[in-house]
Amino acid sequence: MSKTSLIKWSYISLEQGNLYLPGSITKNGKDHRLPLSPQIVEILKEEKRLSKSPYVFSFGGDRFIPRRTINNWCSELSHKVGIKFTSHDLRKLAADSLQDMGINDDVIEMILNHSQGDLDKVYKQRYSQTQVRLAIDKWAGVVLG
């Protein structure tokens, strides 16, 4: 989640409905492109209209939300709901939920930007973007109702 706080508006194409993450902010150091669901695009359009920050998640200024703050928020929420978890556990929860929804493991790995071998990457790219978009749209429908 701390890497998520580094997402800038310039990484998002609301017109194309895509998020581009440069390798400098991804866990594995590789560029990553994800489709955005129509629901998320609408939410982001409104947020961008109100934002004065280069960062999507900020305190309203030019600063991103620090890792320590995110960890504190997760700790507070964890305490309130009575379930111990970290910000990284939210990523695992998303993966488990996608799997429960019937999304293929390879597609989940692509969404999470897990490293793949060169042969796997070439083979999976043939169908990946369509499958990833379908999975993201399905997930958004569940999360956003």
C-alpha positions in Angstrom: 0.0 0.0 0.0 2.9 2.4 0.6 3.7 2.2 -3.1 0.1 3.0 -3.9 0.5 6.3 -2.2 3.1 7.2 -4.8 0.7 7.1 -7.7 0.5 10.5 -9.5 -2.3 11.8 -11.7 0.1 11.7 -14.6 0.2 7.9 -14.3 -3.6 7.7 -15.0 -5.3 8.1 -18.4 -9.0 8.7 -17.5 -9.7 8.9 -21.3 -8.3 5.5 -21.9 -9.3 4.0 -18.5 -5.7 2.9 -17.7 -3.2 3.2 -14.9 0.5 3.1 -15.7 2.9 2.4 -12.9 6.6 3.0 -13.7 9.0 0.4 -12.4 10.4 3.0 -10.0 7.3 2.6 -7.8 6.5 -1.1 -8.2 7.6 -3.8 -5.9 9.4 -5.8 -8.6 10.8 -2.8 -10.4 8.9 -3.5 -13.6 6.5 -1.2 -15.4 2.9 -2.2 -14.9 -0.2 -1.2 -16.8 -3.7 -1.9 -15.5 -7.2 -1.1 -16.9 -9.5 0.9 -14.7 -13.1 0.0 -14.3 -15.7 2.5 -15.5 -16.8 3.0 -11.9 -13.3 3.9 -10.8 -12.8 6.2 -13.8 -15.9 8.2 -12.7 -14.7 8.4 -9.1 -11.2 9.5 -10.2 -12.6 12.1 -12.5 -14.4 13.8 -9.6 -11.3 13.4 -7.3 -9.0 14.9 -9.9 -11.4 17.9 -10.4 -11.0 18.6 -6.6 -7.3 17.7 -6.3 -4.5 20.3 -6.1 -1.9 17.6 -5.7 0.2 15.7 -8.2 -0.5 12.6 -6.1 -3.8 10.7 -6.3 -3.6 10.0 -2.6 -2.3 13.0 -0.7 -3.0 15.3 2.2 -4.1 17.9 -0.2 -0.6 19.4 -0.9 2.4 18.3 -2.9 3.2 15.4 -0.6 2.2 11.8 -0.9 0.9 10.0 2.2 3.9 8.5 4.0 4.2 4.8 4.7 4.1 5.3 8.4 0.7 7.1 8.2 -0.7 4.3 6.0 0.5 1.7 8.5 -1.0 3.6 11.4 -4.4 3.8 9.6 -4.3 0.0 8.9 -3.4 -0.6 12.5 -6.2 1.6 13.8 -8.7 -0.1 11.5 -7.4 -3.5 12.4 -8.0 -2.7 16.1 -11.5 -1.3 15.5 -12.7 -4.4 13.6 -10.9 -6.8 15.9 -9.0 -8.6 13.1 -5.2 -8.3 13.0 -4.0 -7.4 9.5 -1.4 -5.2 7.8 -1.7 -3.1 4.6 -0.1 -6.0 2.7 -2.8 -8.3 3.9 -5.3 -6.2 1.9 -3.4 -7.2 -1.3 -3.7 -10.9 -0.3 -7.4 -10.4 0.5 -7.9 -9.0 -3.0 -6.1 -11.9 -4.6 -8.1 -14.4 -2.5 -11.4 -12.7 -3.4 -10.6 -12.6 -7.1 -9.8 -16.4 -6.9 -13.1 -17.0 -5.1 -14.8 -15.1 -8.0 -13.4 -17.7 -10.4 -10.6 -15.5 -11.8 -7.8 -17.5 -13.3 -4.6 -17.5 -11.1 -2.5 -16.3 -14.0 -4.7 -13.3 -14.5 -4.5 -12.5 -10.7 -0.7 -12.7 -10.9 -0.8 -10.2 -13.8 -3.0 -7.9 -11.9 -0.7 -8.0 -8.9 2.3 -7.5 -11.1 4.1 -10.6 -9.8 7.2 -11.5 -11.7 6.9 -14.1 -14.5 9.5 -16.0 -16.4 10.2 -14.7 -20.0 8.4 -17.6 -21.6 5.4 -17.3 -19.4 5.3 -13.5 -20.0 5.3 -14.0 -23.8 2.7 -16.8 -23.8 0.3 -15.1 -21.4 0.4 -11.6 -23.0 -1.6 -13.0 -25.9 -4.8 -13.1 -23.9 -3.9 -11.1 -20.8 -5.2 -7.6 -21.4 -8.8 -8.7 -22.2 -8.8 -11.1 -19.2 -7.3 -8.6 -16.8 -9.9 -6.0 -17.9 -12.8 -8.5 -17.4 -11.4 -9.4 -13.9 -11.0 -5.7 -12.9 -14.5 -4.9 -14.0 -15.9 -7.9 -12.2 -14.0 -7.0 -9.0 -15.3 -3.4 -9.2 -18.8 -4.6 -9.5 -18.4 -6.6 -6.3 -16.6 -4.0 -4.3 -18.6 -1.0 -5.5 -21.9 -2.8 -5.7 
